[in-house]
Amino acid sequence: MDEEALFRTRYGALASRDARFDGQFIAGVHSTGIYCRPSCPAMTPKPGNVSFYRTAAAAHEAGLRACKRCQPDAVPGSPDWNLHDDLASRAMRLIQDGVVERDGVEGLARRLGYSGRHLTRVLTAELGAGPLALARAQRAQTARTLLASSELPIADVAFAAGFGSLRQFNETIAELYHATPTELRALSRRGRAAGPAPTGAAGELTLRLPARDPIDRDGLLGFFADHAVPGLETVEAGVFSRPLALPGGAARLELRLDPGGPGFLCTVRLARLADVGAAVARIRHALDLDADSMAIDQSLAADPALAPLVAATPGIRIAGSFDAEEALFRTLLGQQISVAAARTALGRLTSELGDGAFPTAAAIAEHGREVLRGPAGRVEAILGIARDLAEGRLVLDIGMPVEEFRAALLAQRGIGPWTADYLAMRVLGAPDVLPVDDLVIRQGAAALGAPDDRRALARHAARWSPWRSYAALHLWRARPHRPAGGRTLTA
């Protein structure tokens, strides 16, 4: 789509106040000096007074401040960062995870395999702002979330959001929101009948995680419940609980449905408050909360073979992982066996080597032989993968391109295309992966009138791009029982 056509599409969404586009782009209104979400109820500005931006940071760089009426930061994030595999999108995944705060721009650039100067040039060209400005906008958004959802003192909010000083925090909030932190707290809660989510003991926060409708929340929680590892995860009375490894130490999260909206309520117990931004980013990623479900469902339903499945389960989401290495071992141990057997094996591994959390690759490499069961060749392959992870020869990073990620896995003994595809879905949130080697997918496709031959299915599935991962989820959901010798979503 050329620039003129893109502007017309976005302006049409702004003029019709189309909430489907909230979080996907923002509108800068130069006559008022503010930026808004597309669904802002204010009077539609003239086209000549409007510019559209992919990020809030770009609007900040243009001298605009956030609209107090529509609060454009209080929406799900952009689906682009998972949909696209370019450098800018991969950088945004890492910026949201707090890499710039922890490692600086050069650390971010090293993770992506480029120089800091080249990365800054690309991000400025593609997103309208460099990595420092993008990280600053992310800190401000984290602060707004904390002000809206907690009773933390202002100083605690500042440092939890990653600001270096209270003065820097106050100046940033004044510049970006034209308000004091106290005023922003009141604005963020305006119109919310439920009030702020409760704040518990020291280091414990309950936050609202918004999502786009439609969303299959029951399917997400059902997946985590079905695959909960004994001693690691629990699901009781609709609350999913598990540990979460964060830069500042071990944390614990509890997820439940948000009765006031389509998202979730998340309670996190943190070792340090400064980890809250990384915690929110990782949980949102694991729940696929930024997906554009309307676009996904509309595209997949265009194929008559998938239309009934989409109608039956609108808003299906990828149940992702909370830790890349953990996802790898859960997948390796869950292959070719039932979900119940996989849970038992993983529970034994966690109990023997985990010390309250999923065991590290180093622990599995050193002691896994004493715990792992099964054919000797399979055990040796898992131990070899654990050694490579522990010693840095195998790296799994959410900033990796999909093909680089797959290639790193396929180079390992004991990992084939199915495992690499499945992990690309669960770790990276890759939206366009179809594991055609999966027998359940092929049989489900055949039952719907699509080809069951792997090559023919791959050709047919090209029409499902760029949402083939979601098509796979529908096919798995339609045929939940694994035939003998097949693979399904067991890990």
C-alpha positions in Angstrom: 0.0 0.0 0.0 1.5 3.4 -1.0 1.7 6.3 1.4 -1.4 8.1 0.0 -3.6 5.0 0.2 -2.3 4.2 3.7 -3.1 7.7 4.9 -6.7 7.4 3.4 -7.2 4.1 5.3 -5.9 5.5 8.6 -7.9 8.7 8.2 -11.0 6.7 7.5 -10.5 4.8 10.7 -10.0 8.0 12.6 -13.1 9.6 11.1 -15.2 6.6 11.9 -13.6 6.2 15.4 -12.8 2.6 14.7 -11.5 1.0 17.9 -10.1 -2.0 16.0 -7.1 0.2 15.1 -6.4 1.4 18.6 -2.8 0.6 19.4 -1.9 -0.1 15.7 -1.2 3.5 15.0 -1.8 6.9 16.5 -3.0 10.2 15.0 -1.0 13.4 15.7 -3.1 16.5 15.5 -0.8 19.4 14.8 -3.4 22.1 15.2 -3.9 21.1 18.9 -0.4 19.6 19.6 -1.8 16.2 20.8 -1.8 12.7 19.6 -4.9 10.4 19.9 -6.0 6.8 19.4 -8.1 6.2 16.3 -11.3 5.8 18.4 -10.9 9.2 20.1 -14.4 10.8 20.6 -13.1 14.3 19.9 -14.1 16.1 16.7 -12.3 14.7 13.6 -9.5 17.0 12.6 -9.0 18.2 9.0 -6.7 15.9 6.9 -4.1 18.6 6.5 -3.7 18.8 10.3 -3.1 15.1 10.8 0.0 12.9 10.7 0.0 9.2 11.6 2.7 7.5 13.6 3.5 3.8 14.4 4.8 4.6 17.8 4.1 7.1 20.6 7.8 7.9 20.6 7.6 9.2 17.1 4.7 11.5 18.2 6.8 12.7 21.1 9.7 13.5 18.8 7.3 15.6 16.7 6.5 17.6 19.8 3.1 16.2 20.5 1.6 15.1 23.9 -0.9 12.4 24.7 -4.6 13.3 24.6 -6.1 13.4 28.0 -9.5 12.5 26.7 -8.8 9.2 24.9 -5.5 8.2 26.7 -3.9 6.6 23.6 -1.4 4.7 25.8 -4.1 2.7 27.6 -4.7 0.2 24.8 -3.2 -3.1 23.7 0.1 -2.8 21.9 0.8 -2.9 18.2 0.5 -6.4 16.6 3.3 -5.4 14.2 6.1 -6.4 16.4 5.2 -10.1 16.1 3.6 -9.9 12.6 6.8 -8.6 11.0 10.3 -10.1 11.3 12.3 -7.0 10.3 14.9 -5.4 12.4 12.6 -2.6 13.7 10.0 -5.1 14.9 12.5 -7.4 16.6 14.1 -4.4 18.3 10.7 -3.3 19.6 10.2 -6.8 21.3 13.5 -6.3 23.1 12.9 -2.6 24.0 9.5 -3.6 25.5 11.4 -6.2 27.6 13.6 -3.5 29.0 16.9 -4.3 27.2 17.8 -0.6 26.7 17.4 0.1 30.5 19.6 -3.0 31.4 22.2 -3.0 28.6 22.0 0.3 26.8 21.7 1.0 23.1 24.9 -0.9 22.4 23.6 -3.9 24.3 20.4 -3.9 22.3 22.4 -3.6 19.1 24.6 -6.6 20.0 21.5 -8.7 20.7 20.3 -7.9 17.2 23.7 -8.3 15.5 24.2 -4.7 14.3 26.1 -1.6 15.4 24.3 1.0 17.6 24.6 3.6 14.8 23.0 1.4 12.2 20.2 0.4 14.6 19.5 4.0 15.5 19.3 4.9 11.8 16.9 2.1 11.0 14.6 2.7 13.9 14.5 6.4 13.2 13.6 5.7 9.6 11.1 3.0 10.2 9.5 4.0 13.5 10.1 7.7 13.7 12.4 7.6 16.8 15.7 6.1 17.9 16.1 3.4 20.6 16.5 5.9 23.5 13.3 7.7 22.6 11.4 4.4 22.1 12.7 3.2 25.5 11.6 6.5 27.1 8.1 6.1 25.7 8.0 2.6 27.1 9.0 3.8 30.5 6.3 6.4 30.4 3.7 3.9 29.4 4.8 1.6 32.3 4.5 4.5 34.6 1.0 5.3 33.4 -0.1 1.7 33.9 1.3 1.7 37.5 -0.4 5.0 38.3 -3.7 3.7 37.0 -3.6 0.2 38.5 -1.8 0.6 41.8 -1.6 2.7 45.0 2.2 2.8 44.8 3.7 6.1 46.0 4.8 8.4 43.1 8.5 7.9 43.9 8.1 4.1 43.8 6.3 4.4 40.4 9.1 6.4 39.0 11.8 3.9 39.9 9.7 0.9 39.1 9.1 2.3 35.6 12.9 2.6 35.1 13.4 6.4 35.5 16.8 7.3 37.0 15.4 10.0 39.3 12.1 11.5 40.5 13.0 14.8 38.8 13.5 13.0 35.4 10.2 11.2 35.9 8.2 14.4 36.7 9.7 16.2 33.7 8.9 13.3 31.4 5.3 13.0 32.5 4.8 16.8 32.2 6.3 16.8 28.7 4.5 13.7 27.3 1.1 14.0 29.1 1.0 17.7 30.1 0.1 16.7 33.6 1.7 15.9 37.0 2.0 12.2 38.0 -0.9 12.8 40.5 -3.0 14.3 37.8 -2.2 11.5 35.4 -3.2 9.0 38.0 -6.6 10.6 38.3 -7.0 10.9 34.5 -6.1 7.2 34.0 -8.8 6.1 36.4 -11.5 8.4 35.0 -14.6 6.5 34.1 -13.4 3.2 35.6 -16.2 2.0 37.9 -14.0 -0.8 39.4 -11.3 1.7 40.5 -7.7 0.7 40.7 -6.7 -2.9 41.0 -5.6 -3.7 44.6 -2.0 -3.5 45.6 -1.0 -6.2 48.1 2.2 -6.8 50.1 5.5 -5.2 49.3 6.6 -6.1 45.8 3.1 -7.3 44.9 1.0 -5.6 42.2 -2.2 -6.4 40.5 -2.4 -4.9 37.0 -5.0 -4.9 34.2 -3.7 -6.3 30.9 -6.1 -5.0 28.1 -6.6 -7.1 25.0 -8.5 -6.7 21.7 -11.8 -8.3 21.2 -12.5 -11.0 20.3 -10.3 -13.1 22.4 -10.6 -16.7 23.4 -9.6 -16.2 27.0 -11.1 -19.5 28.1 -9.0 -21.3 25.5 -5.8 -19.7 26.7 -6.4 -20.5 30.4 -7.6 -24.0 29.3 -4.3 -24.6 27.5 -2.2 -23.6 30.5 -4.4 -25.6 32.9 -4.2 -28.7 30.7 -0.4 -28.5 30.5 0.3 -27.3 34.0 3.5 -29.0 35.4 3.0 -30.4 39.0 5.2 -28.5 41.4 5.6 -25.5 39.0 2.1 -24.4 37.9 -1.4 -24.5 39.4 -4.8 -23.7 38.2 -7.4 -23.3 41.0 -10.8 -21.5 40.8 -9.9 -19.9 37.5 -6.5 -18.6 38.7 -3.3 -19.7 36.9 -0.2 -19.4 39.0 3.5 -20.0 38.2 7.0 -18.6 38.7 8.5 -16.1 36.3 12.3 -15.5 35.9 13.0 -11.8 35.6 16.3 -9.8 35.4 16.1 -8.8 39.1 15.3 -12.3 40.4 12.5 -14.8 40.7 8.9 -13.6 40.6 5.5 -15.2 40.7 2.4 -14.4 38.7 -1.3 -15.1 39.0 -3.6 -14.7 36.1 -7.4 -14.5 36.1 -10.0 -13.1 33.7 -10.7 -9.4 34.1 -14.4 -9.0 34.8 -14.3 -5.4 33.6 -12.9 -6.0 30.1 -11.7 -8.5 27.5 -8.2 -8.8 29.1 -6.8 -10.3 32.2 -5.9 -9.3 35.8 -2.4 -10.2 36.7 -0.9 -10.2 40.1 2.9 -10.3 40.2 5.1 -10.7 43.2 8.4 -9.1 42.3 11.9 -9.4 43.8 12.4 -5.7 42.7 9.8 -3.2 41.4 12.0 -2.2 38.5 11.1 -5.6 36.9 7.5 -4.6 36.4 8.0 -3.5 32.8 9.7 -6.7 31.8 7.1 -8.7 33.6 4.2 -7.0 31.8 5.9 -7.4 28.4 6.6 -11.1 28.9 3.1 -11.9 30.2 1.5 -10.0 27.3 3.7 -11.8 24.9 2.9 -15.2 26.4 -0.8 -14.5 26.2 -0.6 -13.0 22.7 -2.6 -10.0 23.9 -1.6 -7.7 21.1 -2.8 -9.8 18.3 -5.2 -8.3 15.8 -8.0 -10.9 16.1 -10.4 -9.1 13.8 -7.9 -9.2 10.9 -6.9 -12.8 11.7 -10.4 -14.1 11.8 -11.5 -12.2 8.7 -8.6 -13.5 6.7 -8.9 -17.2 7.8 -12.7 -17.2 7.4 -12.3 -16.4 3.8 -11.3 -20.0 3.2 -14.5 -22.1 3.4 -12.5 -25.0 4.9 -11.6 -22.8 8.0 -14.7 -20.7 8.2 -16.6 -23.0 10.5 -13.7 -23.3 12.9 -13.2 -19.5 13.1 -16.9 -19.1 13.7 -16.8 -21.6 16.5 -13.7 -20.1 18.2 -13.3 -16.4 17.4 -10.3 -14.6 18.7 -8.1 -17.7 19.1 -4.6 -16.8 20.5 -1.2 -18.4 20.6 -0.5 -19.8 24.1 3.1 -18.7 24.3 5.9 -19.4 26.6 7.2 -17.6 29.7 10.8 -18.7 29.2 12.4 -19.8 26.0 14.7 -22.5 27.5 11.8 -23.9 29.5 9.6 -24.1 26.4 12.4 -26.0 24.6 12.7 -28.7 27.3 8.9 -28.9 27.7 8.6 -29.5 24.0 11.4 -32.1 23.9 10.0 -34.1 26.8 6.4 -33.8 25.6 6.9 -35.2 22.0 5.4 -38.5 21.1 3.7 -39.0 24.5 0.4 -37.9 26.0 -0.2 -34.6 27.8 -0.6 -36.5 31.1 2.7 -38.4 30.6 4.5 -35.2 29.6 3.2 -33.5 32.8 4.5 -36.4 34.9 7.9 -36.3 33.3 8.2 -32.6 33.6 7.0 -32.6 37.2 9.7 -35.2 38.1 12.3 -33.0 36.4 11.2 -29.9 38.2 11.0 -31.7 41.6 14.4 -33.2 41.3 16.4 -30.3 39.7 14.2 -27.2 39.9 14.3 -25.9 43.5 10.9 -24.3 43.1 11.3 -23.2 39.5 11.9 -25.0 36.2 15.5 -26.3 36.2 18.1 -24.4 34.3 19.9 -25.8 31.3 23.1 -26.1 33.4 21.2 -28.2 36.0 19.8 -30.5 33.3 23.2 -30.9 31.7 24.8 -31.8 35.0 22.1 -34.0 36.6 19.6 -34.7 33.9 20.9 -38.3 33.3 19.8 -39.2 36.8 16.2 -38.0 36.2 15.4 -38.3 32.5 13.7 -41.5 31.3 13.4 -43.0 27.8 15.6 -44.2 25.0 19.3 -43.6 25.5 19.6 -41.7 22.3 16.8 -39.3 23.1 18.2 -38.7 26.6 21.7 -38.0 25.2 20.2 -35.5 22.7 18.4 -33.6 25.4 21.6 -33.5 27.5 23.6 -32.3 24.5 21.1 -29.5 23.9 21.2 -28.6 27.6 25.0 -28.3 27.5 24.9 -26.1 24.4 22.4 -23.8 26.1 24.4 -23.7 29.3 27.7 -22.9 27.5 26.3 -20.4 25.1 26.6 -22.4 21.8 22.8 -22.4 21.4 21.0 -19.1 22.0 17.2 -18.6 21.9 16.3 -14.9 21.8 13.0 -13.2 21.1 14.9 -10.7 19.0 16.0 -13.4 16.5 14.5 -13.6 13.0 12.3 -16.7 12.6 14.6 -18.4 10.1 17.7 -17.8 12.2 15.8 -19.2 15.3 14.7 -22.3 13.3 18.2 -22.8 11.9 19.8 -22.7 15.4 17.3 -25.4 16.6 17.6 -27.6 13.5 21.4 -27.7 13.9 20.9 -29.6 17.2 20.8 -33.3 17.3 17.2 -34.5 18.1 15.4 -31.4 16.8 13.5 -31.6 13.6 11.2 -29.3 11.6 8.1 -29.9 13.8 9.9 -28.9 16.9 11.5 -25.9 15.3 8.1 -24.7 13.9 6.3 -25.3 17.2 8.9 -23.4 19.2 8.8 -20.5 16.7 5.1 -20.2 17.4 5.4 -20.5 21.2 8.7 -18.6 21.9 8.7 -15.9 19.2 4.9 -15.7 18.8 5.5 -16.1 15.1 2.1 -15.7 13.4 2.8 -17.4 10.1 4.1 -20.9 10.9 2.3 -24.1 9.9 3.9 -27.4 11.1 2.8 -29.5 8.1 4.6 -32.5 9.6 2.0 -32.7 12.3 -0.4 -35.6 11.6 -3.2 -34.1 13.6 -3.0 -30.9 11.5 -3.0 -32.9 8.3 -5.9 -35.1 9.3 -7.8 -32.1 10.5 -7.2 -30.3 7.2 -8.4 -33.4 5.3 -11.6 -33.6 7.4 -12.4 -30.0 6.3 -11.8 -30.7 2.6 -8.2 -29.4 2.5 -5.3 -31.6 1.3 -3.6 -33.9 3.8 -0.4 -34.5 1.8 2.2 -32.3 3.5 3.4 -30.6 0.3 -0.1 -30.1 -1.0 -1.2 -28.7 2.4 1.7 -26.3 2.4 0.6 -25.0 -1.0 -3.0 -24.8 0.1 -2.1 -23.0 3.3 -0.3 -20.2 1.4 -3.8 -18.6 1.3 -3.8 -18.5 5.1 -0.6 -16.3 5.2 0.3 -14.3 7.2 -1.8 -16.1 9.9 -0.8 -19.8 9.4 0.0 -20.2 13.1 -3.6 -19.4 13.9 -4.9 -21.8 11.3 -2.7 -24.5 13.0 -4.4 -23.6 16.3 -7.8 -24.0 14.8 -6.9 -27.4 13.3 -5.4 -28.6 16.6 -8.5 -27.5 18.5 -10.8 -29.2 16.0 -8.9 -32.5 16.4 -7.6 -32.7 20.0 -6.8 -36.4 20.1 -3.4 -37.5 18.9 -3.4 -40.6 16.7 -0.8 -43.3 17.3 2.7 -42.1 16.3 1.5 -38.5 15.7 2.4 -35.3 17.3 0.1 -32.7 18.7 0.2 -29.8 21.1 1.5 -31.7 24.1 4.3 -29.5 25.4 
